[in-house]
């Protein structure tokens, strides 16, 4: 029983990171229609922004986290300008390959800057363990779940309680109508890329202490975020959360109860099943066949 | 299209292959072999992606099934390579059909993610089913190909063989492109609804394109296994699927010449850009992005735009051609 509690919390923590990565992916997809295959590299950049600020520059963690997130926001804006603006009129397949290409560049750039030796990114609650119902749980795992929940609430407030967020939703629904209503469409589109980069940054900062920070970590995260998005439903924010938690839990529980070698096959198998039987996922996509 | 074009395509590949095999040193011959093998896979991908518009991020998995097929049949069961190759290719075709029937109902990024999931699953199984695939250690001691008692042991003789296969398959692909089936694929890519209205069985055409692409991939995989004589799961990861797609996009999607150009260019690019050192991939990503932005129809597209202007008339779109056939 104590094992199970431990596994559940760890699974939820890992799932929260996947959920944040998936939310960033979904925000960009619903706003711009772009399927961002570099989403995993965004999270990797987040982790390494943390490595640069906390380990290399030795900043105290509140300052370091802030600086890392500012760097991520700038990167989101850069991505918008370099990839999205030139390619936005191209077919969806071209944009997909474009994001894949940029992903390759991002991974190689990180490798050049940080080397292939993995880093251990510290957590602000490093070394603290909690005991819940007899099970020992790292405070970091609990913090990750809490921060993710907080982010979800903040996102909900942004999208449903501020004019900025309502504008972003309007652009996601219909760019032309939004433009006719006098919304600054390009600015809002740029903002969705920045928001996605910020969420990926937070996911990366929280993932750093759970895994080793390694420049090749982006691809596995991207695959999990894709699986989460498909399972939850493409383009749905609640779907991204549910899908992310599901993938995280199935990975941790599958590794200890089924097989650690085949743990990833569980989430991909379920993803493919969903694609075949219910491609709209648990929560469904509002607009069918959008791609 | 005249019957001369496929013949011409094949002859050009053959002459280029033979003359280069005489001019270049062993290391470059090795790269040329790899380029020829990639070109076979990319011509295959061109059926699915270039003609039928099916975005596949799982092409390397079909290359892998072909390679593992011949490796297992020749090492475990001691089959002759010449028997193992067609059996592995046929097996891959059957696999592609079983995967294609459910998967090809998906479109756009859904299909991209599903095929990506297929490639990742293939890698996981290949790396962990140790009793059969040898896990990450791979399979070694794959026998070499022999023609009339002569082993294709060095790079030069292998290149002759690889050029021959490539020339043959390029000619066949050109024939298919010019045939009713090729035009049906392109019509389906351009407009599914309209092509089904003209009597094209959209589902069947997609499946044919997908299976054809897998067949070419499996041939490439078999040749790869006999060339390297050692295979491991990382040769067929989804990163390689992305490389094949990049080759096609750089060369020019929907064009066999493009597939050839792209495979050559992407295989030799690291060699030419050796001064970039470990920064090569960073450059490569930006290079592909630049092609997408500035040359959306790849290097082969430069030529096509030129000839378009010279003739001063628009070629009959595939859809119209297909609809005429359906009516007659």
Boltz contact constraints between the chains, C-beta under 6 A:
constraints:
  - contact:
      token1: [A, 35]
      token2: [B, 109]
      max_distance: 6.0
  - contact:
      token1: [A, 86]
      token2: [B, 293]
      max_distance: 6.0
  - contact:
      token1: [A, 92]
      token2: [B, 108]
      max_distance: 6.0
  - contact:
      token1: [A, 93]
      token2: [B, 55]
      max_distance: 6.0
  - contact:
      token1: [A, 94]
      token2: [B, 292]
      max_distance: 6.0
  - contact:
      token1: [A, 96]
      token2: [B, 112]
      max_distance: 6.0
  - contact:
      token1: [A, 97]
      token2: [B, 249]
      max_distance: 6.0
  - contact:
      token1: [A, 98]
      token2: [B, 289]
      max_distance: 6.0
  - contact:
      token1: [A, 98]
      token2: [B, 292]
      max_distance: 6.0
  - contact:
      token1: [A, 100]
      token2: [B, 242]
      max_distance: 6.0
  - contact:
      token1: [A, 101]
      token2: [B, 285]
      max_distance: 6.0
  - contact:
      token1: [A, 101]
      token2: [B, 288]
      max_distance: 6.0
  - contact:
      token1: [A, 101]
      token2: [B, 289]
      max_distance: 6.0
  - contact:
      token1: [A, 102]
      token2: [B, 285]
      max_distance: 6.0
  - contact:
      token1: [A, 104]
      token2: [B, 281]
      max_distance: 6.0
  - contact:
      token1: [A, 104]
      token2: [B, 285]
      max_distance: 6.0
  - contact:
      token1: [A, 105]
      token2: [B, 282]
      max_distance: 6.0
  - contact:
      token1: [A, 105]
      token2: [B, 285]
      max_distance: 6.0
  - contact:
      token1: [A, 105]
      token2: [B, 286]
      max_distance: 6.0
  - contact:
      token1: [A, 108]
      token2: [B, 281]
      max_distance: 6.0
  - contact:
      token1: [A, 108]
      token2: [B, 282]
      max_distance: 6.0
  - contact:
      token1: [A, 109]
      token2: [B, 282]
      max_distance: 6.0
  - contact:
      token1: [A, 112]
      token2: [B, 279]
      max_distance: 6.0
  - contact:
      token1: [A, 226]
      token2: [B, 113]
      max_distance: 6.0
  - contact:
      token1: [A, 261]
      token2: [B, 128]
      max_distance: 6.0
  - contact:
      token1: [A, 264]
      token2: [B, 124]
      max_distance: 6.0
  - contact:
      token1: [A, 265]
      token2: [B, 121]
      max_distance: 6.0
  - contact:
      token1: [A, 265]
      token2: [B, 124]
      max_distance: 6.0
  - contact:
      token1: [A, 268]
      token2: [B, 117]
      max_distance: 6.0
  - contact:
      token1: [A, 268]
      token2: [B, 120]
      max_distance: 6.0
  - contact:
      token1: [A, 268]
      token2: [B, 121]
      max_distance: 6.0
  - contact:
      token1: [A, 271]
      token2: [B, 117]
      max_distance: 6.0
  - contact:
      token1: [A, 272]
      token2: [B, 117]
      max_distance: 6.0
  - contact:
      token1: [A, 275]
      token2: [B, 106]
      max_distance: 6.0
  - contact:
      token1: [A, 275]
      token2: [B, 114]
      max_distance: 6.0
  - contact:
      token1: [A, 276]
      token2: [B, 102]
      max_distance: 6.0
  - contact:
      token1: [A, 279]
      token2: [B, 110]
      max_distance: 6.0
  - contact:
      token1: [A, 291]
      token2: [B, 108]
      max_distance: 6.0
  - contact:
      token1: [A, 291]
      token2: [B, 109]
      max_distance: 6.0
